[in-house]
Amino acid sequence: MGLSFVTAPAAFAEPVEITKTTTTSGTVSEFGPGRILLRVESEKLPLGYTFTKTTTYVDENGAPVSVETVKSGLPVTVYYTRDGDRMIANKVVVRRMAPPEGGPVVEEKTTTTHTHMAGTLADFGRDAFDLSSENAKPVRYLYSTKTTYVDENGAPVSVETVKSGLPVTVYYTREGDRMNAVKVIVHKHAAQLPGVIIEKKTTTVIEEKK
């Protein structure tokens, strides 16, 4: 008698992950190691932002610019997130003309989207694999060097141990008709399969504070 890997289909929403990004426009007052000071018309003192190796610098069209071009007197818009009392710059937009200072501050709230599917691996090839479930046809997923493989506790497992016949849960994103595997959870037993399809919705809300 064969094992039943997937229970009756069900769907439910997971908690939403929210990232808040705030923007401020002004003129660079000081640009030093790990810190940028921004002079804003509505503020008496310059505002300080911390920048890191992951901070990006672009022009008004989104094209990358060299960090060496950022200097005092330059009009910029800083995209940042808060970490306690620190304001960490994620992106600095370098402008040709000074933007209106003291304008609206924009908060952008976004969520990430991943869909999860449980089943049994089949035909694990060089760049794709099929996932079989009891009441559905096998579904093909593409994977890449960015795809991660973990056990039920989140500990990494070697891709060499992933093979056809293993019970897994696949986290993936859609790109047209393609389904790209982001993470594969390898289960020890078929009974540990979640047996549900889980969707996390993506929403974007932009609020302007005047």
N, C-alpha and C positions, 0 to 999 in steps of 0.2 A: 504494500500500500504506500503510495508516494506521499511525501511531505507537502503540506500546503504552506507556501512561503508568504502569501499575501492575503490578508483578511479582506473583508468587504471594504470597498473604497470609501474613504472619508476625507474631509478637508477641514482645516482650521487655520486660523491666523496666528502667527508667532508674534512676540513682543516686537515693536518697531524700534529700530536703531536710528537715532537722530543725530545728525551732525550740524552744528550751527556755525555759520561763517558770517562775519560782520565786515563791512568795508568802510574805510575812512579815506577821504581825499584831502590832500594838502601838499605842502612843500617840504622837501627833505631839509632838516635843520642840521643833522649830523649823521654820518654813516660810518660806524666803526666796527670793530670785531664783535660779531654776535649781536649787534644792536643798531637799530635805526630810530632816529628821533624825527617826528613829523610835526611841522608847524601848521596848526589849523586855526582859522580865523576865529572860530567860536571858543577857543581855549586860550587861557592866559599863558600857560606853559606848554612846551612841546610834549607830545605824546610819545612814549617809548614802546617799541616793539622788539621782541626777540626774533632773530632769524636763525635758521639752521641750514644744514647741507641740503635738506629737501625743499627749501624755499625756492620757488621759481620766479624768474624775472622775464617779463614779456612786454611788447609794445602794445599799442591800442588795438592792433589787429590780431593779437595773440601769438605773434612770432617771437621766439626766444631772443633775449638780448643779453649781452655779457654783464656780469655783476660789476665789472670794472667801470661801466658807464653810469652806475648809480652814485651820485655825489650830491653835496650840499647845493641847494637852490633849485633842484630838479622837481617839477610837479609830478606827483605819483598818486596812485590809489593803492592802498594796502588792504589785502584780504587777510583776515586773521581769525583765530579762535582763542578762546580764553582757557587758561589753565590756572585756576585760582586767581591770584592777582596779576599773573603774567599774561601778556597779549602776544601770541606767537604768530608771526607772519607766515602764511602759507604761500601767498603769491603777491608780487609787487608789479603793478602795471605802470610802466614809464610812459608819460604823456609828453607830446610836443608842446601843447599849450596847457596852462594851468587850469584845472577843473574848478568849478565854483566851490569854494571852501565853505564848510559849515552846512553843506547840503544834507539831504536825507541819508540816514544810515540804513542799510539794507541787511536784513537777516534772511539767509537762505536755509531752509530746512529740507533735507533730503533723506531718503531711506535707500537701503540697498535691496536688491532683489535676487533671491535664489530660490529655485524649486528643488525639492528633494524627492527622489524616487527609490523605492526599495525593490530588490529582486535578486536574481542570480546571474553572475557574469557568464557570458558566452562569447566565443570567438574573440578573445583578447588579442588584438593585433598590434602593429607597430604604432598606429596613430588613432585607432578607434577600437571600440568594443561594443558588444550588444548586451542589453540587459533584459532578461526574461522574467516574466511574472506569470502567475497561474492562469489568469483570465484575460491576458492580452498578448498581442504579438510582440516579438523582441523589438526593442527600440535601440537605435544606434546613437552612440555618444562619441564625440571627438575628444581627445585629450592631448596635452602638450607638456613641455618641461615645467610649466607653471602649475600643473595639476598636482595636488598633494594627496598623500595616502596615509591614513591613520587608522588606529584600532578604535574600539568603543570608548576608550579612556582618553582619546585625543593624542596618544603617543604615535610618532611617525613610524611607518613600516616601509620596508624596501619595496620598490616597484617590482623587483624581481620575484617577490613572493605573491604578487597579484596574478591570478590565472583563472582560466575558465572553470566554472563550477563553484566558485566562492560566493557566499551570500554577502551582499554589499548594500550600502545606501549611497546613492550618487547625488551630489549637489551640483547643479548645472545652471547655466544661463542660456537663453535663446538668442540666436543671431540669424534672423530669417527662418529658414527651414533647418538650420544647423543647431545642434544642442552641444554645447561645450562643457565638458566636465571640469568643475573647479576643485572639488574635493571628493574623494572616495573613502567611505568608512568601511573597513573590512571587518565582518562579524565572524565570530568563531562558530556559531551555530545558526541554522536557518530560523530557529525559534526566536532569535533575538532581533529579527527584522521588524522595523516599526509597523509595516503593513499599511501605511497610509501615504497619501500624496499631500505634501505640505507646500503652500505657497505663501511667500512674503511679498505683499504688494509694494510697489514703488510709487511714492507721491512726492511732488515738489510744491512747496508753498513759499511764495516770496511776499514779505511784508515790508512796507515802507513806513519808516518813522519820520514824521515831519517836525 
